[in-house]
Amino acid sequence: MIGVTRGISTLVGAVVAGFLLWLATQTGAETSGEYWATYGVIAAAGLTMALSQILGGWTKWGWPRFSTGVFTLAFLPVLVAGGWILLARQPADWMNTSNWSRDLGIFGVVADLGNVLPAIAFGVGLVFGLSFDTAGRRREIVEQVRQDVPHDETVHGVSMSTDADNGTVRGVGDRRLATREGSATRPESVAPEPNEQEDRARSDEREDERRRTRDVQREHPDPEQ
């Protein structure tokens, strides 16, 4: 589903970007207004390609977000470098960028890159679009315990039985309740069986008798010993 959605959105973005590039060829670059309009449309084509990936990410079920880190560390340097070249090649270099490039010793690089101004404008718009992204919806990570216990099976000395209606695993003594979804609750104490209660009562009675016998022997020791 995600691949199909992104594929369609990428195709739509490419069609729109192609139309903008064609529109830029019809504008011209003889005057300063036409120059900046042409390369502004080309930059919008690059932005369109980046936004097509944002729209294709709607399957994450997240809202678009703006990354200040990408904007600061990536887009601003690209904008400065690309804008410098675009300013140096405009019809009327009203900012005198060419002379500043000579003073900085970068005039040769600026002149060479000036031959690919459409690519530079497209890249500026593309990098700006990469400052946006879609964030997936927040998920609460819960540790899940999955137990596959057959019906009426003994595990680690504990008799386990499975409720067929709701998939609940039950055990005698200390037990854990596990559902089919894998969620687990804390161990719950189960009331002992009637036979266990009788055995415990008899054991307690024997222990009481032993204690009473020891107490009597301590109070009335045997003279022969």
C-alpha positions as CSV (number, residue, x, y, z in Angstrom):
1,M,0.0,0.0,0.0
2,I,2.8,2.4,0.9
3,G,4.7,1.7,-2.3
4,V,1.7,2.1,-4.5
5,T,0.7,5.4,-2.8
6,R,4.3,6.9,-3.1
7,G,4.5,5.7,-6.7
8,I,1.4,7.5,-7.7
9,S,2.3,10.7,-5.8
10,T,5.8,10.7,-7.3
11,L,4.3,10.4,-10.8
12,V,1.9,13.2,-10.1
13,G,4.8,15.3,-8.7
14,A,6.9,14.6,-11.8
15,V,4.0,15.6,-14.1
16,V,3.5,18.9,-12.2
17,A,7.2,19.6,-12.1
18,G,7.5,18.9,-15.8
19,F,4.7,21.4,-16.5
20,L,6.5,24.0,-14.4
21,L,9.7,23.5,-16.3
22,W,7.9,23.9,-19.6
23,L,6.3,27.0,-18.2
24,A,9.7,28.4,-17.3
25,T,10.8,28.1,-20.9
26,Q,7.9,30.3,-22.0
27,T,8.8,33.1,-19.6
28,G,12.2,34.2,-20.7
29,A,15.1,35.8,-18.9
30,E,15.9,39.0,-20.7
31,T,14.9,41.3,-17.9
32,S,15.4,41.0,-14.2
33,G,11.7,40.4,-13.6
34,E,11.6,37.6,-16.2
35,Y,14.9,36.2,-15.0
36,W,13.7,35.8,-11.4
37,A,10.3,34.6,-12.5
38,T,11.8,31.9,-14.7
39,Y,14.1,30.5,-12.0
40,G,11.5,30.9,-9.3
41,V,9.2,28.6,-11.3
42,I,12.1,26.1,-11.8
43,A,12.7,26.2,-8.0
44,A,9.0,25.5,-7.5
45,A,9.4,22.5,-9.7
46,G,12.0,21.1,-7.4
47,L,9.8,21.9,-4.4
48,T,7.0,20.0,-6.0
49,M,9.1,16.8,-6.3
50,A,9.9,17.0,-2.6
51,L,6.4,17.6,-1.6
52,S,5.2,14.7,-3.7
53,Q,7.1,12.5,-1.2
54,I,5.5,14.2,1.7
55,L,2.0,13.6,0.3
56,G,3.0,10.0,-0.5
57,G,3.8,9.5,3.2
58,W,0.2,9.9,4.4
59,T,0.1,6.1,4.9
60,K,2.1,6.8,8.1
61,W,-1.0,8.4,9.5
62,G,1.1,11.3,10.7
63,W,0.8,15.1,10.2
64,P,3.5,16.9,8.1
65,R,6.2,18.5,10.3
66,F,8.9,21.1,9.6
67,S,12.5,20.1,10.5
68,T,14.4,23.1,11.8
69,G,17.6,21.1,11.7
70,V,17.3,20.3,8.0
71,F,16.3,23.9,7.3
72,T,19.2,25.4,9.2
73,L,22.0,23.0,8.4
74,A,21.0,22.1,4.8
75,F,18.7,24.6,3.2
76,L,20.2,27.9,4.4
77,P,23.8,27.0,3.1
78,V,22.3,25.8,-0.2
79,L,20.2,29.0,-0.4
80,V,23.3,31.2,0.1
81,A,25.4,29.3,-2.4
82,G,22.7,29.0,-5.0
83,G,21.4,32.5,-4.5
84,W,24.9,33.9,-4.9
85,I,25.3,32.2,-8.3
86,L,21.8,33.3,-9.4
87,L,22.6,36.9,-8.4
88,A,25.9,36.9,-10.2
89,R,24.2,35.8,-13.5
90,Q,21.2,38.1,-13.5
91,P,20.9,40.5,-16.4
92,A,21.7,43.6,-14.3
93,D,24.0,42.6,-11.5
94,W,22.7,45.3,-9.3
95,M,24.3,43.7,-6.2
96,N,27.7,43.6,-7.9
97,T,28.1,40.0,-7.0
98,S,30.6,39.3,-9.8
99,N,33.1,41.8,-8.4
100,W,32.7,40.3,-4.9
101,S,33.3,36.9,-6.4
102,R,36.6,38.1,-7.9
103,D,37.6,39.6,-4.6
104,L,36.9,36.3,-2.8
105,G,38.7,34.3,-5.5
106,I,35.6,32.2,-6.5
107,F,34.7,34.0,-9.7
108,G,35.8,31.0,-11.8
109,V,33.6,28.6,-9.9
110,V,30.7,31.0,-10.0
111,A,31.1,31.4,-13.8
112,D,31.2,27.7,-14.4
113,L,28.2,27.0,-12.3
114,G,26.4,29.8,-14.0
115,N,26.1,27.6,-17.0
116,V,23.7,25.3,-15.2
117,L,21.4,27.8,-13.5
118,P,18.2,25.7,-14.0
119,A,19.8,22.8,-12.1
120,I,20.8,25.2,-9.3
121,A,17.4,26.7,-9.0
122,F,15.8,23.3,-9.1
123,G,18.1,22.1,-6.3
124,V,17.3,25.0,-4.1
125,G,13.6,24.3,-4.3
126,L,14.2,20.6,-3.8
127,V,16.3,21.0,-0.6
128,F,13.7,23.4,0.8
129,G,11.1,20.8,0.3
130,L,13.2,18.2,2.2
131,S,12.8,20.4,5.3
132,F,9.3,18.9,5.6
133,D,8.5,15.3,6.6
134,T,5.6,13.3,7.9
135,A,5.8,11.9,11.4
136,G,4.3,8.5,12.1
137,R,1.6,8.4,14.8
138,R,2.8,7.9,18.3
139,R,2.7,4.4,19.6
140,E,2.9,3.2,23.1
141,I,5.4,0.4,23.3
142,V,4.2,-2.2,25.7
143,E,6.1,-5.3,26.6
144,Q,3.9,-8.2,25.5
145,V,4.2,-11.7,26.8
146,R,2.9,-14.4,24.5
147,Q,2.3,-17.8,25.8
148,D,1.1,-20.7,23.7
149,V,-0.1,-23.3,26.2
150,P,-2.2,-26.3,25.0
151,H,-5.4,-27.3,26.9
152,D,-4.7,-28.8,30.3
153,E,-0.9,-28.9,30.2
154,T,1.5,-28.7,33.1
155,V,4.2,-26.1,32.7
156,H,7.0,-25.8,35.3
157,G,5.0,-27.9,37.7
158,V,1.9,-25.7,37.4
159,S,-1.2,-27.2,35.9
160,M,-2.4,-24.9,33.1
161,S,-5.7,-24.9,31.2
162,T,-6.9,-22.7,28.4
163,D,-10.3,-21.2,28.1
164,A,-11.5,-21.8,24.5
165,D,-13.9,-18.9,24.6
166,N,-11.5,-16.0,25.2
167,G,-8.1,-17.6,24.9
168,T,-7.4,-17.1,28.6
169,V,-4.6,-19.3,30.2
170,R,-5.3,-20.3,33.7
171,G,-3.1,-22.1,36.2
172,V,-3.4,-23.5,39.7
173,G,-1.4,-21.7,42.4
174,D,0.4,-18.6,41.3
175,R,-0.6,-18.0,37.7
176,R,-0.5,-15.5,34.8
177,L,-3.5,-14.6,32.7
178,A,-2.5,-14.2,29.0
179,T,-4.9,-13.3,26.2
180,R,-4.6,-14.0,22.5
181,E,-3.4,-10.5,21.9
182,G,-0.4,-11.3,24.0
183,S,-1.1,-8.9,26.9
184,A,-0.3,-10.2,30.4
185,T,-1.4,-9.3,33.9
186,R,0.4,-9.7,37.1
187,P,0.4,-13.1,38.8
188,E,-2.8,-13.7,40.7
189,S,-3.2,-16.0,43.7
190,V,-5.8,-18.7,43.3
191,A,-7.6,-20.3,46.2
192,P,-6.2,-23.8,46.9
193,E,-8.2,-26.9,46.2
194,P,-10.3,-28.4,49.1
195,N,-7.9,-31.4,49.4
196,E,-5.0,-29.0,49.7
197,Q,-6.7,-27.2,52.5
198,E,-7.2,-30.4,54.5
199,D,-3.6,-31.4,54.0
200,R,-2.4,-28.1,55.2
201,A,-4.7,-28.2,58.2
202,R,-3.4,-31.7,59.2
203,S,0.2,-30.5,58.7
204,D,-0.4,-27.6,61.0
205,E,-1.9,-29.8,63.6
206,R,1.1,-32.2,63.6
207,E,3.4,-29.2,63.9
208,D,1.4,-27.9,66.9
209,E,1.6,-31.3,68.6
210,R,5.4,-31.4,68.1
211,R,5.8,-28.0,69.6
212,R,3.6,-28.9,72.7
213,T,5.7,-32.0,73.2
214,R,8.9,-30.1,73.1
215,D,7.6,-27.5,75.6
216,V,6.5,-30.3,78.0
217,Q,9.9,-32.0,77.8
218,R,11.6,-28.7,78.5
219,E,9.5,-28.0,81.6
220,H,9.6,-31.6,83.0
221,P,12.9,-33.1,81.9
222,D,13.3,-36.9,82.3
223,P,15.4,-37.6,85.6
224,E,17.1,-40.6,84.0
225,Q,18.6,-38.4,81.3
